[in-house]
Amino acid sequence: MIDRKALVKRHNPLITCFDKFSSLTVGNGNYAFTVDATGLQTFPNLYADGGVPLGNLSNWAWHTSPNPNEYQPEKFPLTYYPTFNGRQVGFPYMPPGQTTDEYKWLKFNPHKLHLGVVGFRLSLPSGDEATHDDLNKIEQVLDMWSGVIESEFSLLTAKTKVSTCCHPSEDLIAVRVKSELIRLGRLQVAFHFPYGTWKFAAVDWSKPDRHTTEVVHLDSDSVYISRKLDQDSYAMHAAWTNGTFERDERDQHVCLYSPSPDSDEFELRFRFTKHDIPTDLPTFEETRAAAESHWESFWTSGGAIELNGSKDIRAHELERRIVLSQYVTAIQSSGTLPPAESGLTHNSWGGKFHLEMHWWHAVHFALWKRVDLLENSLTWYGTIVDKARKLADSQGYEGARWPKCTAPDGVNGPCYIEPFLIWQQPHPIYYAELIYNIKGDRDTLAKYAEIVFESASFMASFAEWDPGQERYVLGPPVAPAQEIFDHATTMNPTFELSYWAFGLRIAILWRERLGLPKMEKWEHVLKHLSKLPAVDGLYVAAETAPGTFSEETGTRDHPTMLAPLGILPGDNVDRETMLRTLHEVMKVWNWDATWGWDYPMAAMTAARLGESRLALDILLIDKVTNTYLPNGHNYQRKPLTVYLPGNGGLLSAAAMMAAGWEGGPDIHAPGFPQDGSWSVTYEGLAKML
């Protein structure tokens, strides 16, 4: 039995300096608050310049810029492309490098909203404001077992200790501060409220007249503040144990809390809400107790993997990545919306979420037996199914066509690539089947039948009959997961063909389980779907990309020809062809031009093919986009310093390599080498499909 507390705590991040890549976060899946080495957001500019920004984001908090020209997605001019059989289908397309005001507005609205920077205002004896260079003796620990960040630092010789935690079910931060600076009158807490922007840091300080900060109610120990940005609004309620609260005369969007010099300690709590919630705030102790209970429950339920005792020197680092990835995905990706690729940290792609990435964000929750955390976001599909049906119908298809890059409204913005992707389409079928495999109950079938069947209906109608070869084809137009090919001419991408076969097979099985009549069209498409394209004994990216391995441009981006037997169970795959393909990918692929989820994807393929040593080598390959920062985040590049699909993919691969997969070898940890170099202990994991 694994000592889970010891496992988690030995990987608690320890920060001893101001490192822009080592900001730490507390959160609950729907809300996250990221701090610097002071335990609050005292020096945000230090982290904004190519680091991990100090976000304060919630799943409900979105901002829409003024729209004086009344741009509407349904009025954006469509570009029409012929399908395989010549039917014209319209898409909101804009060529790469081209843009218009309409395009920009629709693409980046709405965008995630930073709720406000909350940080210390520290003063030197001279009265000048302190900088981060004035602080020393920094020691900060994120205790993942309790969900509390403990920070210590000194300003000259004056010591400060800060405890920071987040309520598990509210957008509420509680802070306890003990400092020699309080009695000296040299420590305050500043609340600085920004205007909204789609850009990465999600803050715009240049438009103070475009938003309002109103103190609605203030008494001796609490304040209620109303915020308004264009047509959007929200509120902040703060409370404290002793001190005063006032507006900063120098800036209408800054408020200052000044603790009483009668004590060297205070507690501060602040909560953000979409609408006014006139209830008392929990105390610091109540918030901390709730956080501790929540995180102990999280770590003691679901799965665990321990690699202690392994002879391979890389085991400790892999275990660190696994533990930290569980924490960061729990606080960033487990909420009621599919997460953005940078979660609740900053605004990648305007804070919108990419549904093709949802697999990488969320599948691991089910594999680690935390099924409810996958279901949290899966239920969102039901809220937009009517819009997805409308999109499919507008293009002449049946069922529901799921969007690619979207906000909670479920509407695709215009783009040069996004409207053409299809590999997000079978995802809900995969999620539902994985949940059913774990739960095995009829309630699961009833709950997700609509999104399974609507997904499959579109898939069957999207496939076009090729009478010359008596087969169904996918595309054109279609953009494959390896996004480097021309969407106007691409046909039969390999990964998508296998995923179509998987999705239709599972949807047919669901109808059987529910005792429903057969769908003859689905079965006909499945039976006659094109074979996976191969050239010279190797799977290629698509039937229209036969030179995948011979053309320089073909060996970059995602090597998704591996995915049919990796993240998928291998529908229509020839194992020997896939094995040759894996070895060719490892030989020629440009790994410097890949993304964080490509490594676990390829590792899962290697594991299924019995190449366990190669699977570990891929999972731990030394490449920039396979970097895992001290705070656990998968780093890609500036400014995409947080990339949660990498974390989620790592957890899916680790679970699969430890617990195995349906139809896999009946041995312990089948994805790890069996020569004694790895000591793998696991519990509470589900097999991958």
N, C-alpha and C positions, 0 to 999 in steps of 0.2 A: 504494500500500500504506500502510495506516494505521500510524503509530508508536504502537503501543498503550500502551507504557510512558508516553510523554509525555501521551497522552490521559487515562490514568487518574490520573497523579500531579498534573496541573494542577487536579484537583478534590478532592485530599486535604483533608479538613476541618481547619481551623486554629482552635483554641479559645484565647482569651486571657483568659477570666474564668470564674467559676462561673456558668454559665447552665443553668437546670434543663431547658432544651430541647436542650441540646447534649452530653448524655452520649454516649459512644462505646462501641462494642461490638466484641469479638473473639469468634469462634465458628467452628463447622464444619457447621452445618445441623442437627445433633442436640443441640448444646449451645452456649450463649451466655453471656457474662460481660460485663456493662455497667459502665463505670467513670465516675467523675467526673473533674474536672480534675487530680486527683493521680495518675491512672493506676491507682488502686484504688477501693474503695467506701468512702471515708473519711467522707463527709458524706451518707449516704443520705436523711436527712430533708429536705434541701434540694431533692432531686429528686423526692421522693414527693408533694409538694404540688402536683399539677397539672402536673408535668413528665414527663420520660421516666425512669422509675424505674431503679434500679441492680439489675437482675435477675441471677440466677445460676440458670438453669433448664436442664433437660435433658428430652429426649423420654421418657426412662424414669421420670422423677421425678414421681410422683403421690402425693397423700395423700388418704386417706378418713377422714372424721370418724367418731367413735364412732356406732354405730347401735343403741342399746339397744332401740328399738322394732321392729327387724328390718324396716325398710322395704325393699321390693323392687319394681323397676319393673313386673314382671308382675302385681303385686297392686294397683297404683294404679288407682283406680276410673276406668272408661272412660266417656266421653260419646259417645252414638251420634248419628250424623247420617245422613239419607237421601241416597243417591246420586241421580243423574238419574232412574233407573228405580225408585227407592223402596227399594232394598236398604239395610239399616242397617249402618253400619260404625263401629266404636268407636275412639276416640282418647284418649290421656292428656291431657285438656284441663283448663285452669284459667283462668277468666275474667281479663282484665286487671285488675290492682289487687288481686286476691284472692290469698291465700296460706295455706298450712297448713304445719305443721312437716314433714309428709311430703313435700309439694311442694318445699319449700326443700332438704330433705336430698337428695332424688332429683335435683333440678335441678343442684345444685352439688357432687355427689360422683360420682366422685373429682374433685379439682382439682389443678392444677399446684403443685408444691412448690418453694419457694425453698430452695436447698441451703445457704445461709449467706452472710452479709455479711462480706467480707474487705477490711479497710481499714487505713490507717495510724492509729496513735494518736500524735499529735504533741504535744510539750510546749513550753511557753514557759520562759524562764529562771527564772521564778518557781515553776515546777512545775505551774502550772495547765495544763489541757488546751487546746490551741489550737483556734480555730474557723476557719471558712473566711475570715472577715474578717481574720485574722492573716496570711494568705498573700498574696504579691504576685509580680510578674514571672512570671505564668503564661503558658506557651507549650506547647501540646499539639497534636500532629499525628497523625492516623491515616493511616499509609502503606498505602493499599489494595493497592498492588502487592505488598507483602510481608506484609500482615496484622499489622503491628506498630504499637502505639500508643506514641509517644515523648512523655513528659510532663516538663516542667520547671516548678519553682516555687521560691520562696524563703519561708522563715519568718523574718521580720525580715530579716537579711542572710545567713542560712545557706541555701545552695543545695541542691536535690535534683533528681536526674534519675532517671526511671523508664522502663523498657522493659517492655511488657506484650504477651504473645502467647498464642495458643491452639493446642494441638496439632490437626492436621487430622483425626485419627481417634480421639482420646480426649477425655474430659471433663477436660482438664488445662490449667491456666494456669501459665505460667512468667513470672517477674518478675525483672528485674535492677535493683537500686537502688544508686545512688551518691549519698551525701549527707554534708554536713558535720555533720548532726545525729546521725549514728551515733556518732562519737567522743565527742560531748557527752552521749550517753545519753538523747537526747530523741526518739528514733524507735523505735517498735515496730509490729508488724503484729498486729491483733486479728482473730480468727475468732469471729464471733458467730452462733450457730445459733438460728433462730426455730422457733416452732410453725407448722403449716400453716394456711392459710385460703384460701377461694375469692376473697377480695377482691383488688382490683387489685394492690396492692403485693406480695401473696402472702406477707406476713410477719405474724405475730401475736406480739408481745412480752409479751402479758398473761397467758400461761398457762405459766409456767415449770415447773409440776408435771405438765404433760401430756406431756412428752417428756423424753428422756434423752440426755446427751452423755457418752460413756465413752471415756477414753483407754485403749485396749487395750494398746498397746505404745509405748514411748518410749525412744529412745536418743539419742546425741549429735548426730545429724544427720537424724533422721526421726521421724515420729509416725504412728500409725494410730489413728483415732477412729471409734467406732461410734455411729451415731445411730439412735434409735428413736422413732417417733411413732405411738402407738396400735398398729395392726397393720402399719405400714409401717416400713421400715428402709433405711438406706444407710450408706455408709462414706466417709471422707475419709482419704487418705494424703498427707502433706506431707513435703517434704525441703528442706534448706537447706545452704548452704556453710559457715557458721559462726554460732554463736549458741546460744541456749537456748530451750526451749519449756516453758510451764507453764500450769496453770489459773489463771484470775483468781479470787482469793479472794472478790471481790465478786459474782460472777455465775457460777453453775454451768454456763452455756452459752456462756461466753467463754473462749477460750484465747489466750495471748499468745506471739508469737515476738519475742525480743529479740536483735538482731544484736550480735555481739561488738564492743566499742569499740576492739579492736585494729586494725580496718580501717575504711575509710570506704565499703565496698562489700559487698554480699551478693547472693546469688541464692536465690530461693524458688520452689518448684514445689508445686502441690497438685492432686490429682486426686480426683474424685468418682465412685463406682461404686455400682451397685445391689447388687452382691455383692462380697465381698473378692476382690481381684486381687493376690496376693502376689508382685508383680514390682517390680523397681526402677523408679523414675521416670526418664524421660529428663532429661538435664541441660538447663539453659537454652539452651545453644548447639545441642543436638540438637533441642529443641523449636522454636527460632527457625528453624533450617535447614529443618525439616520444613514449617513454616508458609510460609516464603519459597518453597520449591519448589512447595507446593500452590497458592499464590496466583499465582505466575508461570504455572503451567500453566493455571489457571482463566482468566486474562486473555488468554493467547496462544491458547487454544482457543475454539471457539464464535464468536459474532458480535461485531461492533463497529460502532458508528456514530460518525462524526465530523462535526461541524457547523461547524468552524472555517472562517472565510472567508465566512460568511453575512452578508448585508447587514442582515437582520432583527436588531434589537438583542436580541431574546429568545432567540437561538440559544444563547448561552453558558449561560443558565439552563436551557434544555431539555437541553443536553448534560450539565450538572452533575447534573440529576435522573436522567438515564438512567444515567450511570456509578455514582452513589451507589445507585440502586435495584438495580443488579446486585449490588453488595456486600451490601446489607442483606437482599435476598432469598436470596442464597447462604448467609448465616450464620443466617438465621431460618426459611427456608421449604423448604430442599432436603433435609430429613432423611427418615426412614423413616415418619413420620406426616404426614398432611395438617396444616398448621400452624394454630394459632389465629390470629385476626385481628391480634393483637399479637405473634404469634410467640413467641419465647423471651425476651421482655422483661418482660412482666407479665401478670397474669391477667384479661384481658378474658373475660367469660362463664365465669369459673372456670377459664380455661385450656383449655376444651374447644374443639374445632374445628368449624367450620360447613362441611359438605360442599358447600353451594351456592357458597361462596366459594372452593372448591378451584380452580375454573377460573381465578379471578383471581390466585391464589397461584402457579399452577404451569404454565399453558399457555406462558407466555413462555420457560420453560426450553427447550422443544422448538423454538420459533421462533428462539431464539438458538443452536441446534445444541448444546445441553447436555442432550440427551435423557435421559441417565442420571439427571439431577437431577429430572426429572418422574417417571421410572420408580421412583425411590426410594419415593415415596409412593403411586404408583398400585398397587403390589403389595399395599399394605395392604388394598385392597378384597377381595382373595382370602382374607384371614384372617378376614373377617367375613361372607362370602357365606352361610354357613349361617344366621347370625342374620338376615340380610336376607331370606332365603327364608322363615324362620319368621315374620317380621313381615308379609310379603306374604300368607302363607297364613292368618295370624290374621285378616286383613281380607278374606279371600275372593278374593285375587288370585294369579296365577301369577308365577313368576320371583322376583326379589329386589328388595325395596324398600329403597333405601339410606336410612340415617338422615339427619337434618339436623344437629343439634347433639349432639356425642358425644365421648366419651373413647376410648382405644384399645379398649375393650370393644365398641364399635359399637352401643350401646344409646341410644335417644332418651330424654332426660329429659322429664318433663311440662312443658307450656308452653301459652300461649294461642295460639301461631302455629306453632311449629316443626314439630309432627307433620303439618301440612297442606301444607307446601311440597313441590313436586315437581320444581322445575327442576334439582335436583342429580341427578335420575335419568338423564338422557342424558349427563352429564358423562363417565363412563368410556368411553362409545362415542366421544365426541369425542377424548379423550386417545389412545385406542388407534388411531383413524384417523390422527391427526396423526403419531403415532410411525411407523405403517406408511407414510405418505406420505414420511417422511424415510428410513426404513431399507429399505422395500420388500422385506422378506424373509418367508418363510413361518414362520420362528421367531416373529416378532411376532404373526402370526395365531394360532398355536398357544398362545402364552403368554397372550393376553388374550381368547381366544374365549369362555371361560366368563363373564367379567364382561360382555362385550358382549352375549352371548345372554341371560344372566339379566336384564340391564337391559332389553333389548328385550321379553322375555316379560312382565315387569311392565307395561311401557308399553302393550303391545297389550291386555292384560287390564284395565288401568285405564280405557282408553277405552270409553265406553258407547254402545250403538247407539240412535240417535234414529229410530224407525220413521217418524215423521211427516215428517221431512225427509230420510230415508235418508242419514244421516251419523253419524259418531262424534263424541262430545263429550268434553271433559275437565272433570270436575267437574259439579256440586258433590258433596262439599265439596272445596275446593281453595284454598290461599292462593297468589296469584301473587307473582312476584318483587317487584312493587310492592306492598308488604305492607299497604297501607292499606284494603283492601277486605275485606268480610265473607266469611270462608272458608266459612260455612254456605250461602251463596247464589251465590258466584262460579262462573261457568262460562265456559269457552273463553277463558282469558287468552291474549293475542296471542303473546307471546314463547314461552310453553310450547307452543302449537299448532305454531309453526314448528320448535321444538326437537324435538317429537315426530316431525314429518315427517322432519327431518334424521336423528334417531337410528334410526328404523325403516328409512329408506333405506340408511343405512350398515350396519346389522345384516344386512339382506337381501344387500347386496353382499359382506359377509364370508362369509356362507354360500355364495355363488357362488364366491368365491375358494378356499374350502376344499373345494369339490365336494360340499357337503351338500345334502340335499333342501330344497325350498322350504317355508317356513312360510306356509301359505295365510292364516292369521289375520293375520299381520303385514302381508301384502300387501293384504289386504282393508281393514284399518284405514288403511293409508297412502293407498290409493286413495280412500277415502271420508271422510277426516278433514275436519272443518269448515274452512271458509275463514277466513282471518284477519279478525277483525271490524273493519269500517270504518264510520264515520259521517260523512256530508257530505264524503267524499273524504279522510278522515284515519283512520289506524289509531288505535284506542283501546286502553285497557289490557286490556279484556276485553269479551266480548259482553254481559255483565251490567253493564258500566260505560260506557254510551253517552255519558255527559256528561263524559268525561275532561277535555276542554278547556274546558268551559263551567262546571263546578263548581269552586269554589275549592279544595276538598279534593282534587281529582283531579290537580292540577299540583304535587305535592310527592312526595318520596321518589324512587325510581328511575324515569326515563322509559323503561321497558323495552319500550315499543312500538317503539323504535328498534332493539332488539337483533336482530330477525330478519335484518336486513341490516346487520351491523356485526360483532358477535362471531360471528354465524352467517352462512353464505354466501347466505341468502335463499330457503330453501325456501318456496314458495307466496306469495312476496312480489311485489307489483306495484311496480316501481321508481318510477313517477310518484306513486303514492300515498305511498310512503315518503319521497320528496323533499318533498312538501307537508307530511307529518307532521314531518319534521326542521325545516322552517322554522317550523312552528307551535310546536313545542317550544321553539325558540330565542326565539320571540316572547313566550310566555306562562308558561314554566316558572319555578317558584320555585327558583332555583339555590341559595338560602340554606338550603334544606331537602333537600339531596341528600348523597350520600356520595362518597368519593374515587374509586371506580371508575366513577361515572356519567360523568365527563369523558372518560376514554379510550373508554368505550362509545359515547358520542355522537360522538366524534372518528372512530372507526372507521366509523360509519355515514356521516358526511360524506365520508370518504375514498372509500368504495365508490361514492358517488353523484357523484364528481367535484368535490366542494366542498372542495378541499384547503386553501384559505385559511381557510375556516370550521373545518376540522378542527384547524388550528393554533391558531386563536382559542379553540376549546373546550378544547383540551389545556392551554392556558396561561391560562385564565380566572382572574381575580383574585377568588377566593372562599376563605373560611376553610378549607373542607374540601378545597381544592386547594392547600393550603400544603405546602411541602416544607422541613423544618427543616434547620439547618446539618449535622446528622448524616445527612441524606438521607431521614428518615422522613416519610411522609405524615401530617400532623396532621389530626385531626377536631374534637375538642373535649375539654374536661376531663370525665372523666379518660382518655378514649380518645385519647391523644397519639401513639400508634403505630398505624397502620392499613395493614398490608401489602397488602391487595387493591388499594389505590391505587397502590403501587409496582409490583406485578405487572401491573396493568392498563396503566400507563404503558409498561412494557416491551413488552407485547403490541402496543399501538397503534403504538409507535415502529418495531418490527420490521415490522409490516404496512405502515405508510406508506412505509418505505424499500424493503423487498424485494417488496412487493405481495402479491397474493392469487390463488388459483386462478381462472382465467377473467378476471382483471383486465387492464387495459391494459398492453401490452408497451412500457413506457417506464421510464426511470430514476426511482426514487423516486416512484412514482405518487401517493402520499398527500401529497406536498409540493408547494407552488406551483411551477409550471414557468416562472415569469417571471424567474428569476435572483436572486430575493431570498433564496433558501436554497441554500447549498452543502452537499450531502449526499454523503458518502462512506461506503460500508458494505461489509462483507464477512462471509461466514460466517453469513448469515441464511437461514432457510427461509420460503417463502411461507405465508401463512395459508390455511386451507381456504376 
